[in-house]
């Protein structure tokens, strides 16, 4: 771990544990996570990397283009600078969109200062199409999150002041002839200011911003519910906060997944259910009636550090969560994934604490079919077979920062494994965007 990153990691872990070493837990007082200059001896290798395009690089003998790997081939790589970023504006979260007219797949890549759009028409030669800058008057933010509904992107940022929820019509990407282009928001929803994340249920047509702050309607940091059936006319629909969860006990939600439930619990089939990662607990709620949402249950586990994010199995029987600070705090000896049996939504059961093969901090994970795709910071993208949900098994990886697997925040922030082509994209904070495919 780099010296500056190590200091920030200590401060971050202290704040997450509720015993801050400083009077304020606003780490942005120190600037972005890695404010390195090109000649900084602690600068990560990502400052000044060359693009890798034009021809795939197979993973052979555990290496692809110098990156450690297993059963994952590198299709291409765009460094931070080729995405409109810089060492003072690194990458963060991401999502994907497929144009229903052209079939072209796009990576939507968060930067500290805006959103970058990358065409994967040729995944071996991706093209930076352009950017959507942050809302005028808002602040640069370490956390920018995006989801998609009905060919529109919905973007929020945390600790960004009067940012609101940007809405952008992704069909504008079709008409770009002289890339890169600077785009403008189609509309900005202003009933929120800053939010940590955004969740969208594409079946119900509702968005949920979470971790609200800085004024407007924060919903105590819980679910701020928005009707987006008309994407350019988003309408406030209500609040839900699961009292007793979160460090403040107000129901702060860090991330969530909201679904039309089709699992084994007959009491909730056909209901809209949100599974929240609420810092101190897993939260399960019924939000079918936006005027009267209700808590179903909550659950905790031994050695909880920070319940960060999770994703449900495709049969809605299991839910997998990541804890972002247990490795840093020493309550997990290796990367820990929590496996919940939610056959009975009123009584979730922890069936497995899966320990990975490295000590890195885990971040975002997603499930597609029988595979779990984890962005685990310093150990990169990890792919696990979850065909036996209670016994995950790693089957592949691609590591974007080879110099460490230690707990901390260098490396892969997030990934998107849902493209029909089978291409997987993931961000590495100071390096750039990796485009990969499972070998074979």
C-alpha positions as CSV (number, residue, x, y, z in Angstrom):
1,X,0.0,0.0,0.0
2,X,1.3,3.5,-0.8
3,X,2.2,5.7,2.2
4,X,-0.5,8.3,1.5
5,X,-3.1,5.6,0.9
6,X,-2.1,3.8,4.1
7,X,-2.7,7.0,6.1
8,X,-6.1,7.5,4.5
9,X,-7.0,3.9,5.0
10,X,-6.3,4.2,8.7
11,X,-8.5,7.3,8.9
12,X,-11.2,5.7,6.8
13,X,-11.2,2.5,8.9
14,X,-11.3,4.6,12.1
15,X,-14.3,6.6,10.9
16,X,-16.1,3.5,9.8
17,X,-15.6,2.0,13.2
18,X,-17.2,5.0,14.8
19,X,-14.1,6.1,16.6
20,X,-12.6,8.8,14.3
21,X,-9.0,9.8,14.9
22,X,-10.0,13.3,13.8
23,X,-12.9,15.5,14.7
24,X,-14.2,15.1,11.2
25,X,-14.7,12.0,9.1
26,X,-14.7,14.1,5.9
27,X,-11.7,12.6,4.2
28,X,-12.1,15.0,1.3
29,X,-10.6,17.6,3.6
30,X,-7.4,15.9,2.4
31,X,-8.3,16.1,-1.3
32,X,-8.9,13.1,-3.5
33,X,-7.8,9.7,-2.4
34,X,-4.6,9.7,-4.4
35,X,-3.5,13.3,-5.3
36,X,-0.2,12.2,-6.8
37,X,2.0,14.2,-9.2
38,X,3.8,12.5,-12.1
39,X,7.1,12.6,-10.2
40,X,5.8,11.6,-6.8
41,X,7.8,8.6,-5.6
42,X,4.6,7.1,-4.1
43,X,2.6,7.6,-7.3
44,X,0.9,4.4,-8.4
45,X,1.9,2.8,-11.7
46,X,-1.3,4.1,-13.3
47,X,0.0,7.6,-13.9
48,X,1.4,7.5,-17.4
49,X,0.4,3.9,-18.5
50,X,0.1,3.2,-22.2
51,X,-3.1,2.1,-23.9
52,X,-3.3,-1.5,-24.9
53,X,-5.5,-1.7,-28.0
54,X,-5.8,-3.5,-31.3
55,X,-5.1,-7.0,-30.3
56,X,-6.1,-9.1,-27.3
57,X,-3.5,-10.3,-24.9
58,X,-4.1,-13.9,-23.6
59,X,-3.4,-14.8,-20.1
60,X,-0.4,-17.2,-20.4
61,X,1.6,-18.6,-17.5
62,X,-0.3,-16.3,-15.1
63,X,0.5,-13.0,-16.9
64,X,-1.2,-10.8,-19.5
65,X,0.6,-7.6,-20.6
66,X,2.4,-7.7,-17.3
67,X,-0.7,-8.1,-15.2
68,X,-1.2,-11.2,-13.0
69,X,-4.2,-13.2,-14.1
70,X,-5.8,-16.6,-14.2
71,X,-8.4,-17.7,-16.8
72,X,-9.1,-14.1,-17.9
73,X,-7.8,-12.6,-21.1
74,X,-7.1,-8.9,-21.6
75,X,-9.0,-7.5,-24.7
76,X,-7.9,-3.9,-24.2
77,X,-7.0,-1.2,-21.7
78,X,-7.5,2.6,-21.7
79,X,-5.4,4.5,-19.2
80,X,-6.8,7.2,-17.0
81,X,-5.5,10.0,-19.2
82,X,-7.3,8.5,-22.2
83,X,-10.6,8.7,-20.4
84,X,-10.4,12.4,-19.7
85,X,-9.0,11.7,-16.2
86,X,-5.8,12.6,-14.4
87,X,-4.0,11.7,-11.2
88,X,-6.1,14.3,-9.4
89,X,-9.3,13.0,-11.0
90,X,-9.2,9.2,-10.7
91,X,-11.9,6.7,-11.6
92,X,-14.6,5.2,-9.3
93,X,-17.9,3.4,-10.0
94,X,-19.2,2.3,-13.4
95,X,-22.1,0.7,-15.2
96,X,-23.0,-0.4,-18.7
97,X,-25.5,0.4,-21.5
98,X,-26.3,-1.4,-24.7
99,X,-27.9,0.7,-27.5
100,X,-31.0,-1.2,-28.5
101,X,-30.9,0.2,-32.0
102,X,-27.2,-0.4,-32.9
103,X,-26.4,-3.2,-30.4
104,X,-23.2,-1.3,-29.4
105,X,-22.2,-1.7,-25.8
106,X,-20.9,1.2,-23.8
107,X,-19.0,1.5,-20.5
108,X,-20.2,4.4,-18.3
109,X,-17.2,5.3,-16.2
110,X,-17.3,7.5,-13.1
111,X,-14.5,10.0,-12.5
112,X,-14.1,12.3,-9.6
113,X,-15.2,15.2,-11.8
114,X,-17.7,13.6,-14.2
115,X,-18.8,10.6,-16.2
116,X,-16.9,9.2,-19.2
117,X,-18.6,7.3,-22.0
118,X,-16.6,4.5,-23.8
119,X,-17.8,2.7,-26.9
120,X,-17.1,-1.0,-27.0
121,X,-18.2,-1.4,-30.6
122,X,-14.8,-3.1,-31.0
123,X,-13.9,-4.2,-27.5
124,X,-10.3,-4.7,-28.6
125,X,-10.2,-1.0,-29.6
126,X,-12.5,0.9,-27.3
127,X,-13.2,4.6,-28.0
128,X,-13.6,7.4,-25.5
129,X,-16.7,9.1,-26.9
130,X,-16.9,11.9,-24.4
131,X,-17.9,13.1,-21.0
132,X,-20.7,14.5,-18.9
133,X,-19.1,16.9,-16.4
134,X,-20.5,17.2,-12.8
135,X,-23.4,19.5,-12.2
136,X,-22.3,23.2,-12.4
137,X,-21.8,24.5,-8.8
138,X,-21.2,21.0,-7.4
139,X,-17.9,19.7,-6.0
140,X,-15.4,17.1,-7.2
141,X,-16.2,13.9,-5.4
142,X,-14.5,10.6,-4.7
143,X,-17.8,8.9,-5.1
144,X,-19.8,9.1,-8.4
145,X,-22.4,6.4,-9.2
146,X,-24.5,5.7,-12.2
147,X,-27.3,3.3,-13.2
148,X,-29.4,3.0,-16.4
149,X,-33.1,2.9,-17.2
150,X,-34.9,3.3,-20.5
151,X,-31.8,4.5,-22.4
152,X,-31.1,7.2,-19.8
153,X,-28.2,7.4,-17.3
154,X,-28.9,8.5,-13.8
155,X,-25.9,9.9,-12.0
156,X,-25.3,11.0,-8.3
157,X,-22.3,12.0,-6.4
158,X,-21.5,12.0,-2.6
159,X,-20.2,14.9,-0.7
160,X,-20.6,17.0,-3.8
161,X,-22.9,19.8,-2.5
162,X,-25.8,20.8,-4.8
163,X,-25.2,18.1,-7.4
164,X,-28.7,16.6,-7.6
165,X,-29.4,13.5,-9.8
166,X,-28.2,14.1,-13.4
167,X,-30.3,12.5,-16.1
168,X,-28.6,12.0,-19.5
169,X,-30.2,10.6,-22.7
170,X,-27.7,8.0,-23.8
171,X,-29.0,8.0,-27.3
172,X,-27.0,11.1,-27.8
173,X,-23.9,8.8,-28.0
174,X,-25.1,7.6,-31.4
175,X,-24.5,10.9,-33.1
176,X,-20.9,11.5,-32.1
177,X,-18.7,12.0,-35.2
178,X,-15.8,13.9,-33.6
179,X,-15.0,12.3,-30.3
180,X,-14.5,13.1,-27.5
181,X,-17.5,15.4,-27.0
182,X,-18.5,17.3,-23.8
183,X,-22.2,16.6,-23.1
184,X,-24.8,18.4,-20.9
185,X,-27.3,16.8,-18.6
186,X,-30.7,16.3,-20.2
187,X,-32.3,17.3,-16.9
188,X,-31.2,17.5,-13.2
189,X,-33.5,16.2,-10.4
190,X,-33.0,18.6,-7.6
191,X,-35.0,17.1,-4.7
192,X,-31.6,15.7,-3.6
193,X,-28.3,17.4,-3.3
194,X,-25.6,14.7,-2.7
195,X,-26.1,11.0,-2.5
196,X,-23.7,8.1,-2.1
197,X,-25.3,5.8,-4.6
198,X,-28.2,5.2,-6.9
199,X,-30.2,2.0,-7.3
200,X,-32.7,1.3,-10.1
201,X,-35.3,-1.4,-10.4
202,X,-35.7,-1.5,-14.2
203,X,-38.8,-3.7,-13.9
204,X,-40.7,-1.3,-11.6
205,X,-39.4,1.9,-13.1
206,X,-38.3,3.4,-9.7
207,X,-34.9,4.8,-8.7
208,X,-33.6,4.9,-5.2
209,X,-30.9,7.3,-4.2
210,X,-29.1,6.3,-0.9
211,X,-26.8,7.9,1.5
212,X,-28.3,11.3,1.0
213,X,-26.7,14.4,2.6
214,X,-26.0,18.1,2.1
215,X,-29.6,19.2,2.3
216,X,-32.8,18.8,0.3
217,X,-34.7,15.5,1.1
218,X,-32.1,13.2,2.5
219,X,-34.6,10.6,3.8
220,X,-32.3,10.2,6.8
221,X,-29.7,8.7,4.5
222,X,-32.1,5.8,3.5
223,X,-34.0,5.2,0.3
224,X,-35.1,8.3,-1.5
225,X,-37.7,6.9,-3.9
226,X,-38.1,8.4,-7.4
227,X,-40.6,7.5,-10.1
228,X,-38.6,7.5,-13.4
229,X,-41.2,6.0,-15.7
230,X,-40.7,9.3,-17.6
231,X,-36.9,9.5,-17.4
232,X,-36.8,13.3,-18.1
233,X,-39.6,14.0,-15.5
234,X,-38.4,12.2,-12.4
235,X,-40.9,12.5,-9.5
236,X,-40.4,12.1,-5.8
237,X,-42.3,9.1,-4.5
238,X,-41.4,8.7,-0.8
239,X,-38.7,7.8,1.8
240,X,-37.7,4.7,3.7
241,X,-35.1,4.4,6.4
242,X,-34.7,1.2,8.4
243,X,-34.4,2.5,12.0
244,X,-31.8,0.9,14.2
245,X,-29.4,0.2,11.4
246,X,-26.4,2.3,10.4
247,X,-23.8,3.8,12.7
248,X,-26.2,6.6,13.6
249,X,-29.2,4.3,14.0
250,X,-31.2,6.4,11.5
251,X,-31.3,3.7,8.7
252,X,-28.4,5.1,6.6
253,X,-28.1,2.9,3.4
254,X,-24.7,2.8,1.7
255,X,-25.9,0.7,-1.2
256,X,-28.9,-1.5,-2.1
257,X,-30.5,-3.8,-4.7
258,X,-34.2,-3.5,-5.3
259,X,-36.0,-6.2,-7.2
260,X,-39.4,-7.7,-8.0
261,X,-39.1,-10.6,-5.7
262,X,-39.6,-14.1,-7.3
263,X,-37.9,-16.2,-4.7
264,X,-39.1,-19.0,-2.4
265,X,-40.8,-17.0,0.3
266,X,-44.5,-17.1,-0.6
267,X,-45.3,-14.1,1.6
268,X,-43.4,-11.7,-0.7
269,X,-43.6,-13.1,-4.2
270,X,-44.4,-10.3,-6.7
271,X,-43.6,-7.6,-4.1
272,X,-40.9,-5.0,-4.6
273,X,-38.1,-5.8,-2.2
274,X,-35.0,-3.7,-1.4
275,X,-32.0,-5.4,0.2
276,X,-29.9,-2.7,1.8
277,X,-26.3,-2.6,2.9
278,X,-26.7,-0.4,5.9
279,X,-23.2,0.0,7.4
280,X,-23.9,-2.1,10.5
281,X,-26.5,-4.6,9.1
282,X,-28.3,-6.1,6.2
283,X,-31.7,-4.5,5.7
284,X,-34.6,-6.1,4.0
285,X,-37.7,-4.0,3.2
286,X,-41.0,-4.1,1.2
287,X,-41.3,-0.9,-0.8
288,X,-44.2,-2.0,-3.0
289,X,-46.4,0.8,-1.6
290,X,-44.2,3.9,-1.8
291,X,-46.5,5.7,0.6
292,X,-46.2,2.9,3.2
293,X,-42.9,1.1,2.8
294,X,-42.1,-1.2,5.7
295,X,-39.1,-3.0,7.2
296,X,-39.2,-6.8,7.0
297,X,-36.0,-7.8,8.8
298,X,-32.4,-6.9,9.5
299,X,-29.4,-9.1,10.2
300,X,-25.8,-8.8,11.5
301,X,-22.8,-11.1,11.7
302,X,-19.7,-11.6,13.8
303,X,-16.9,-9.1,13.3
304,X,-19.0,-6.6,11.2
305,X,-16.9,-3.7,10.0
306,X,-18.9,-1.9,7.3
307,X,-21.7,-3.6,5.4
308,X,-20.9,-2.1,2.0
309,X,-22.7,-3.7,-0.9
310,X,-24.4,-6.9,-2.1
311,X,-26.2,-8.8,-4.9
312,X,-28.8,-11.5,-5.0
313,X,-28.6,-14.8,-6.7
314,X,-30.7,-15.2,-9.9
315,X,-33.1,-17.5,-8.1
316,X,-33.5,-14.9,-5.3
317,X,-32.6,-17.6,-2.7
318,X,-29.2,-16.2,-1.6
319,X,-27.8,-12.7,-1.0
320,X,-24.0,-12.1,-1.1
321,X,-22.5,-9.1,0.8
322,X,-19.1,-7.4,1.0
323,X,-17.7,-5.8,4.1
324,X,-15.3,-3.0,3.3
325,X,-13.4,-2.6,6.5
326,X,-13.1,-6.0,8.2
327,X,-9.8,-6.7,6.5
328,X,-8.4,-3.3,7.5
329,X,-9.7,-3.8,11.0
330,X,-8.2,-7.3,11.3
331,X,-11.6,-9.0,11.9
332,X,-11.1,-11.0,8.7
333,X,-7.8,-12.6,7.9
334,X,-8.5,-12.6,4.2
335,X,-11.1,-11.1,1.8
336,X,-14.4,-12.0,3.3
337,X,-17.7,-12.5,1.5
338,X,-20.9,-13.1,3.5
339,X,-23.4,-15.6,2.1
340,X,-27.0,-15.2,3.3
341,X,-29.8,-17.7,2.9
342,X,-32.9,-15.6,2.4
343,X,-35.4,-18.3,1.8
344,X,-37.4,-16.7,4.6
345,X,-37.1,-12.9,4.2
346,X,-38.3,-12.4,7.7
347,X,-35.3,-14.4,9.1
348,X,-32.2,-14.3,6.9
349,X,-29.5,-16.8,7.9
350,X,-25.8,-16.4,7.5
351,X,-24.7,-19.7,6.0
352,X,-21.0,-19.0,5.1
353,X,-18.2,-16.5,5.7
354,X,-16.2,-17.2,2.6
355,X,-12.5,-16.2,2.8
356,X,-10.8,-15.5,-0.4
357,X,-7.2,-16.2,-1.4
358,X,-5.8,-12.7,-0.8
359,X,-6.0,-10.2,2.1
360,X,-7.3,-7.3,-0.1
361,X,-10.3,-5.2,0.8
362,X,-13.5,-6.2,-1.1
363,X,-15.7,-3.6,-2.7
364,X,-18.4,-4.2,-5.3
365,X,-19.7,-7.6,-6.4
366,X,-22.3,-8.7,-8.9
367,X,-23.9,-12.1,-9.9
368,X,-24.5,-13.3,-13.4
369,X,-25.7,-16.9,-13.7
370,X,-23.5,-19.1,-11.5
371,X,-20.6,-16.6,-11.4
372,X,-19.8,-13.8,-9.0
373,X,-17.7,-10.9,-10.2
374,X,-15.9,-9.1,-7.4
375,X,-13.9,-5.9,-7.6
376,X,-11.6,-6.3,-4.7
377,X,-9.4,-3.2,-4.9
378,X,-5.7,-4.4,-4.7
379,X,-6.4,-7.9,-6.0
380,X,-8.4,-6.6,-9.0
381,X,-11.3,-8.5,-10.6
382,X,-12.0,-11.9,-9.0
383,X,-14.4,-14.4,-10.5
384,X,-16.1,-17.0,-8.3
385,X,-18.2,-20.0,-9.1
386,X,-21.3,-19.8,-6.9
387,X,-23.2,-22.7,-8.4
388,X,-23.0,-24.0,-4.9
389,X,-23.9,-20.7,-3.2
390,X,-22.8,-21.8,0.3
391,X,-19.3,-22.7,-1.1
392,X,-18.0,-20.1,-3.5
393,X,-14.8,-21.1,-5.4
394,X,-12.5,-18.7,-7.2
395,X,-12.1,-19.7,-10.9
396,X,-10.4,-16.7,-12.4
397,X,-8.9,-13.2,-11.8
398,X,-7.3,-10.2,-13.4
399,X,-5.2,-8.0,-11.1
400,X,-4.7,-4.4,-12.1
401,X,-2.2,-3.5,-9.4
402,X,0.4,-6.1,-9.1
403,X,2.5,-4.5,-6.4
404,X,0.2,-5.3,-3.5
405,X,-2.7,-7.4,-2.3
406,X,-2.8,-5.7,1.1
407,X,-6.0,-4.2,2.5
408,X,-6.6,-0.6,1.2
409,X,-8.1,1.3,-1.6
410,X,-5.7,1.0,-4.5
411,X,-7.0,-0.9,-7.5
412,X,-10.4,-2.1,-8.8
413,X,-13.4,-0.1,-7.6
414,X,-16.2,-1.7,-9.7
415,X,-17.1,-3.9,-12.7
416,X,-19.9,-4.6,-15.1
417,X,-20.4,-8.2,-16.2
418,X,-23.9,-8.0,-17.7
419,X,-23.1,-7.4,-21.4
420,X,-24.6,-10.0,-23.7
421,X,-21.3,-10.2,-25.6
422,X,-19.6,-11.7,-22.5
423,X,-17.2,-8.8,-22.3
424,X,-16.5,-7.7,-18.7
425,X,-15.3,-4.2,-17.9
426,X,-13.8,-2.9,-14.7
427,X,-12.3,0.3,-13.3
428,X,-9.0,0.5,-11.6
429,X,-8.8,3.8,-9.7
430,X,-5.5,5.3,-10.8
431,X,-4.9,3.0,-13.8
432,X,-7.9,3.1,-16.1
433,X,-10.5,0.9,-17.7
434,X,-9.8,-2.8,-18.3
435,X,-11.8,-4.7,-20.9
436,X,-11.5,-8.5,-20.4
437,X,-13.1,-11.8,-21.2
438,X,-13.0,-15.1,-19.4
439,X,-10.6,-17.4,-21.2
440,X,-12.0,-20.3,-23.2
